[in-house]
Amino acid sequence: MYWRAVEMGRYETSRSLKDLGVLSAYDMSFEAALTKLMFVLGYTKSMEKELPC
């Protein structure tokens, strides 16, 4: 099965997310993106440093 990547900004919903600074995961699955986020957060002492809100 062939999965197409997300085109940020193509639709109104993704345009507002892009304006907020949300990054596209392209064709990465939810599970893969979550695992990578958990890996990064596991190696940092300050979540605020990695995820400025």
GUTOR-118560 format. One record per residue (C-alpha): residue number from 1; x, y, z. Coordinates in steps of 0.02 Angstrom, whole numbers. Example, Ala and Ser with C-alpha at 12.3 -4.5 7.8 and 13.67 -1.06 7.14 Angstrom:
% residues 2
+-----+--------+--------+--------+
: seq :      X :      Y :      Z :
+-----+--------+--------+--------+
:   1 :    615 :   -225 :    390 :
:   2 :    684 :    -53 :    357 :
+-----+--------+--------+--------+
This chain:
% residues 53
+-----+--------+--------+--------+
: seq :      X :      Y :      Z :
+-----+--------+--------+--------+
:   1 :      0 :      0 :      0 :
:   2 :     65 :    173 :    -45 :
:   3 :     39 :    316 :     77 :
:   4 :     48 :    496 :     20 :
:   5 :    132 :    626 :    128 :
:   6 :     31 :    764 :    208 :
:   7 :     38 :    931 :    118 :
:   8 :     38 :   1062 :    255 :
:   9 :    -57 :   1217 :    201 :
:  10 :   -159 :   1133 :     66 :
:  11 :   -321 :   1140 :    167 :
:  12 :   -386 :   1270 :    288 :
:  13 :   -364 :   1159 :    442 :
:  14 :   -181 :   1122 :    404 :
:  15 :   -149 :   1306 :    364 :
:  16 :   -200 :   1357 :    539 :
:  17 :    -93 :   1218 :    615 :
:  18 :     55 :   1274 :    509 :
:  19 :     30 :   1453 :    569 :
:  20 :     40 :   1389 :    748 :
:  21 :    209 :   1308 :    711 :
:  22 :    151 :   1127 :    704 :
:  23 :    276 :   1019 :    610 :
:  24 :    221 :    893 :    481 :
:  25 :    267 :    711 :    510 :
:  26 :    248 :    682 :    322 :
:  27 :    210 :    496 :    300 :
:  28 :    264 :    442 :    475 :
:  29 :    137 :    339 :    571 :
:  30 :     63 :    402 :    734 :
:  31 :    155 :    266 :    828 :
:  32 :    323 :    310 :    751 :
:  33 :    301 :    496 :    787 :
:  34 :    249 :    461 :    967 :
:  35 :    398 :    345 :    994 :
:  36 :    520 :    475 :    927 :
:  37 :    443 :    609 :   1039 :
:  38 :    457 :    495 :   1191 :
:  39 :    639 :    458 :   1147 :
:  40 :    683 :    644 :   1139 :
:  41 :    591 :    683 :   1300 :
:  42 :    675 :    535 :   1386 :
:  43 :    847 :    612 :   1354 :
:  44 :    810 :    787 :   1415 :
:  45 :    807 :    855 :   1592 :
:  46 :    688 :    997 :   1551 :
:  47 :    532 :    971 :   1446 :
:  48 :    512 :   1159 :   1431 :
:  49 :    681 :   1168 :   1343 :
:  50 :    628 :   1042 :   1211 :
:  51 :    445 :   1095 :   1196 :
:  52 :    432 :   1283 :   1217 :
:  53 :    248 :   1326 :   1237 :
+-----+--------+--------+--------+
